[in-house]
Structure formats: C-alpha cells, structure tokens
Amino acid sequence: MIDWIIAQQGVLSIALALLIANERLAAVKLNPVFTYRLWALVPLVLILNNLPSDVVALASNTISRYVVGMNTEVTVPPSTVYFSVWVLGVCSIVLYVGLHHFTLWQSIDKQEKAFPNTHFSRKANTPMLFGFIAPKILLPYSFHSTFTDSQQALVLEHENMHLRHLDHVWNALALVLATVFWFNPLVWIALKSFRLNQELACDFNVLKLKSDNDKLNYAKALIQCAEHSATPLTLYPTFGEKTTMIKRINAIKTPSKGNKMLAMAITSVAILMAANTALANMPSQPVESNKAQINSAAPIKRVEPIYPKKAIKENLEGFVVFKFDISEKGAADKIVVVKSSPKGVFDKNALKAFKQWEFKPATKGGKPIRQKGLLVQLDFKLAPEPITTKNTLPPM
C-alpha cells in the first residue's frame, strides 16, 4: 500500500501544483465554470497513472533458492513504521469527519416548508449543502430575519446550484483523496483552491442572467454570511466562508468574460500531462522471456525470516516455495505459496519477510516493466552441530 501511495506522488503533485497556480494566477481571466471543471484532471491522472504496464512472463521451472539460518530476533522494517504513521493519520481524519458529520446530522430539526429539501439546523451558522448521499440544504434559524425575500431566493438558488453540479459527490471524492494523501501539503492547499473554484462557479451560474440590483443584493448576502460564518474548517460547501469572500465579491463586481486563448493554453497543458501519464503506462509489445532481455531476479534487499521457535525446539528443517511477480517498482507482488514442508510450519514467517524483499525491476527501452511468474525457495536450515576431531599421530 505504501509503495502504491508513494508511486502516485509525482503525477499527483504536478497536477495539484498546476491547478493551484491556475487558481491563484489565471482564474480571474477565465470562465469560473471552466476553471472548476479543470479539477477533473486530478482523478484523471491518477487513473492513467495506474493503467496496466508491460509484463515479462518467465518460465515457471526456473527457481531461485536461499538458505534461511536460525534468526529469532524480530526487526521492524521502515515500511511498517511508515504504514503505521499513515494509518494513524487516516484514522484521525476519518474520526474528525465522522464526528463532524454526526454532529451536524443530529442538529437537523424541522423542515422548512416554504422551500423544498431544506431543513433548519442548530449548528448551521450559514446556509450549506449537507451530506454526501441524499444531501439536504441546512439553514440557520436566523435565515428569515437575516436576509430579505430576494436574498433568500438567491441564497437558496446558490445551494441548489451546488446540488445540480453534483458538488456533494466531488466533495466526497476530494475528501477521500485528501485522506489517502494527507501527508502531502499540496493536497490541503489544493483542497482550499478547489473549494474556491467551486463557489465561484456556482456564483457565476446564479448571477449570469441576473440584474445589477440582484447582484448587489447577492453581494450583501455574502457579507452578512461572512459575519456569521464559523471559523473552524468545514467539510461542506457553505454560502459565506470568510477566506473566499473577497475573491467572490470581486468576481461579482468585475465578472470575467473568459480569455479563450488562455483557456486553450491551459487545456493544452492539461491534455499533454494526461497524455504523457497515459503513454508512460501504455502496454507495448510483449517481451520474450530470455536472459538477454530481462534482468536477473536477484534481490537488492533481503529481509531474513524469523526461524520459528517451535521449529527450533522440535529440531525441524524445511522449505517454502513462492510464486510471485516483480512490480515496476521492484517490489515482490502477488505472492502465493505453491509448496511448503512441513506444511504450515514456516509459511507465515517466510511470507512476512518475503513481502519486504526488493528487486531490480526489468526494463525495456529504459522503462521499468513487470516480471511475472517467478519462483523462489526459502530453505530453513538449523545450524549444524560442531564437529569435534581428535589429534592422531601416524604409527611410527
């Protein structure tokens, strides 16, 4: 899992950096809806980065053998530590999201009969779209006293625009990616930029056919929401986040007409990145399994299995045979025990250690490719008893 996560960081970081730069530097000159749709580049490059790669099939009758001596010391490999830290981060985020969602869900009170799919909430400071499945619009109890009738209609149109854009689905996907890649600081910066583009796209669609008076009322509603907006991090689109307020009001004052040349240039960059990611993982012609075309399957990192204490006590020796692949990253993958003796005695310890072996991956045209169907045998041997010799002299 850790190897896969690390393998995604290159394309993910480049895509996020491009989109953050676009939001900070070019978004004011582009159509907000176009800028928002560009975020589809992130899941696209992750999918393309995991397309099937080349495979080298090896003859299954070739087998490498390694002797395992008596080793009863338990060592914790670095990958295990990294995985534990990653799991701790994921669990913390999931716990926070779960508590936040549960708290909001419990705060939902009566339905607002004047508007469909809207409910009052004791925890909502501003109107928001709540929930990832069957989302609802939550309103603060001060909704009617805070906004005029025309402002209420505009605010609710904004929240329903989120619903039409399927923003609850995209927010759920963004949250999943942020949870999986939580250690990458670009993910959190990008999440803020993504949410800003999301709000600007909704504002644009709400106001594109509205009068100047409606736009003024809408801007005043934003300011009123900012005054009541909660400061903690929110998980759902809210109408009045303070950090995005200035850009949203500026966008209302001077709406972008959309620079077509700049949009074409940014689209070209996004297409080139996606195409390059796809080509890097595109399967090519099969590689024949001869020694001249593939690397030796010798490991560059070996982790010795722990000799089971029970086997030492019972003076047992044996072996375990694995069938496995070598991934493009050089990791042992799809490991299967094909034979062991005595059955079940050494399997668990051998598998735990072999998962941590690293190999030099096979290459074709300078690119790493997968090797498939290799065999390896780990022989568990007890240390031989010392041989005593007597000094004897030849007869005189």
N, C-alpha and C positions, 0 to 999 in steps of 0.2 A: 504493500500500500504506500509506504513512504517513498519507495523508488518511483512509483507512478506519479505521486504528487510532485516530487522534485522534477520529473520529466516534463511537467506541464508549465513550469515557471517561466521558461524562455518566451514562448508564444503568448502566454497569458500576460506577462509583464509588459511586453511590447504593445499588445493590443490595448491594455489599460492606459499605458503612457500616452499613446496616440489619442485616445478618446478624452483623457483628462486635458491634454493640450488643446484639443479641439474645443472643449467646453470653456476653457479659460481664455483662449486667444481668438477663436474664429466664430464662436456661436452667435455673437451679436450681428454677424453679417449673413447668417444662414437662416433658412426657414426652421423654426423650432421643431416642427414635426419631423423634418428630415434629420436634424441633429439627434433627436430622440431615437429614431429608427436605426441610427448607426450603431447603437449599443448591441444590436443583434450580432455584431462582429465577434463579441466575446464568446458566446456559446458556439458560434460557427467555427472559430479557430480551434477551440477545444475538441470539437467533434472531428475536424480534419486532422488534428494532431494525433488522433487515435485510430486512424484508418489502418487496416491490416498492412503489414510490411512484408518484405521478401522473406521466404523460408528456405532453408537449406535442409533437405532430408538426408539423414545419414543412415548407412546400413546398420540394422539393429544387432548384427552379430559382432560388431566391434565394441569392446568393453575396456574401460579403464579400471584399474584396481589400486586401492590404497589400504594400507595397514593402519589399524587403529590400536594404539597401545593403551595401557592402563592409565586413565586420567580421570580422577574423581573430583577434580576441582571445578566448581561452577563459575563460569565467567559470563558477564553481561555485555553483549556486543553493543557498540554505539547505536546501531539501528533500532535496537529495542528501547534505548533511552529516548531517542528522537520520537519514536512511535508513542511512547508513554506521554511525553510532553504534548504531542499533537492531540492525543485523545483527551488529555486534561483541558486543553483549550476548547476543543469541540464541545465537550460536556458542559463547560462553563457557559458558552454561548447558547447552547440548547436549553440549559436551565433558565437563563435570563429571558430568552424568547418565550419559553413556556409560561413562566411566571407573569410576564408582561401580558401575554395573550389571555391567560386565565383571569387576571385582574380586570382587564377591560371587558371580558365576556361577562363576568359577574356584575359589572357596573351597569349593564344594559337594563333599562327599565321599560316603561310603556312605549308603545309605538306612536309615532306622530301621524295622526290620521289624515292630516291635510296633505301629506306628501307620501308617495309610495316608497317602500323599502327603507324608511328612516325610523330611527329609534332615539330616544333620549338616553344619555349616559351620565352617571355621576362623575366619571373620571375624564370625560372629554372636555378639554378646555376650548377647543375649536372644532368645527365640523371636520370629519375624517371618514375615509372608507376603511372599514374594519373587516378583517378576516381574509383568509386565502381561499377558502371554499365557501360558496354562497355568501359573498360579502354583503355587509349592511352599511348604510350611512349612519354614523353616530352624530348626534347633535348635543351641544351643551344646553342646560336648562335655560340659559340666558339668551338663547338663539333669537327668540322673537323680540326681546327687549333691546338687544344689541344692534340688530340690523333692521333696515326699512324693508317694506314688502318687495321692492325692486331688487334690493341687495340679497334678500333671502332667495329669490328666484335665480340670481346669478351664481350665488354660492352653491346651491344645490345642482345647478347645471354643471358647474365645475366638478363636483363629486361624481355625478353621473357620467361625465366625460371620462374620468378615471375608469369607471366600470366598462364603458364602451371600448376603451383602449386595452382592456384586459390587464390593467396595471396590477391587479392583485396577483395575477399569475406571474408577471415579470418580476414583481417584488419578491415573490416566493423563491423564484429561481435565483435572483440576486442574493437573497439571504442564504440560500444553500451554498452558493459559490463562496460567499464571504465566510461561511462557517468552515468549509473544507480548506480554504486557503487563508485562514485567519492570520497566519504569521507573516503574510506579505503586506507591507504597509500600503502598497499601491491599491490593494483591494478596498481598503477603507476610504482612501481618498477618492477612488473611482465611484464608490457607493454614494458618496455625497454629490459628486458631479452628475451621476445617473439620476438621482432624485431631483436635482435642479432642472435637468433637461426634461424630466417627466412633468414637472409642474409647469414649465414654460410651454410645453406642447399643449397641455390642457387649457392654459390661459389663452393661447393663440386660437384654438378651435372655438372656445366660448365667445371670444370677442371679435372674431373676424368679420361678422356681419352686424355688429352692434353699433349704436350711435355713440358720439363723443360723450354724451351725458351718461350713457350706460357704462362706458369705460371709466369715467370719473367715479361713479358710484362703486364700481368694482375695485378700483384702487383704494378708495376709502374703506371698503370692507376688508381689504388685505391689511391695512394699517390697524384697523380695530382688532383683527385676529392676532396680529403680532403683539399687541398689548396684552392679550390674554393667553398667548401661546406658552406652553410648558417648556422649561429649559432642558429636561432630560432627553436623551436620544429616543426618538420614536421609530417604530417599526412599520408604520402605515402612512400613506400619503395624508398629510394634514393641510388644511387650507391656509394656515398662517405661520409657517416656520420662519423664524426671525433671520436665520442665516441666508435665506434665499430671497428675502423681501425686497432688498434694494434692486437686485437684478430683475425681479419680476415687475416692479413698478417702473423701472427704466424701460423695460420691454413694452409696457403699455404706453408710455409717453412717446417712445420712438420705435414703433414696430418695424422689424426687419422685413425688407421686400425680397430678400433671398438673392445672394450673389451666385448666379448659375455657374460661372467659371470656377469659383472657389469650391462650390459643391461638386462639380465634376472632378476637380483635382483630388479632393478628399475621398470621393468614391473610388477613384483610380487607385489611390494608395491602399484603401481597404481591400479592393479586389486583388491587387498584387500580393498583399500579405496573405489573404486567404488562399490564393493560387499557389504561392510558394510553400505554404504549410501543407497543402494537399499533395503537391509534387514531391515533397520530401518524404512522404509516406506512401507514395504510389507504388503498388507492386510492379516489378519488372519481370523480365524473363526468368524462369526457374534456373537455379544454379545446380549443375550436376555435382553429385557428392564424390569428388575425387580429391585427393590430398593436395593437389596443386592449386585448387581453387578455394579451399577453406582453411581457416586457422585451426591449429591444434586445439583440442578441447581441454588442454591443461589449465587448471585453476590458477589464478593470480592471487587468490586469497582463500585459505582453507581455515575452517573452524573445526577443531577436533571434537568429535562426540565424547560425551561423558560415558565411561565404561560403567554399566550398571553394577551397583554394589552387590545385588543379589547374584549376578553372574560371576563376580569375583569370588563371593563366598562359596558358590557351588562349583567353582573352577570350570566355568563354561566358556567356550570359544564359539565363534560363529561368523556369519556374514549377512549383509543386507545388499540387495541389488535394486538400484533405482533406474527407472526410465524417466528422462527429463528433456526439457528444451533449454537452450541458452537464448535469452532475450536479446534485443538490440542493445540493451544497456549492460549486458554481460551477467545478468542475474540468472540463477537456476530457477526455472519456471515449469509449471505443470508437472510436478514431481509425483511419481507413482511408484509404490513398492511392488516390484514384479516377483521377487523371491526373497525369502529370508530363512535362516536356520541358526539356532532353533526358532521356530516361528513365533513372532511376537516378543521375543526377549530383547532384541537390540533395535527394533523398528523405530520406536518413539524417539530415543536419544539420537539415532542416526539421522532421522528426518529433521529434527530440530536443528542439528548442526549443519546439515547439508543445505538447508534453506538459506544459510548465510554465506555460502560459497560464492565467489565471484570469478568470472571467466573473462578472457579477452574475446569480445564478440567477433564473429565472422564479418568480413567486409566485402563489398562489391562496388567498384568504382569509387572507393574512398568512403562509402556509406555503410554503417553497421546494418546487418541483417540477422534475422532469427535462424538459429540452428535447431533442428527438430529430431527427436527420436534417438538421443544419445543414451548410452548405458554406462553406469558406474557401479563398482562393487566395493563396499567398505568391509574389510576383513577385521574382525575383532580378535586380537591375539593377546593372550596373557604373557607376561614377561617370563622367559624361560628360567628355570631354577639354575643357580650357578653350578658349574661342573668342577668338581674337585679332582685334582690329579696328584699322584704320588711320584716323588722323585725316585727313580730306579736307576741303578747303575748296571751296565752290561757285565756279564760274568767275566771274570779275569781268566 
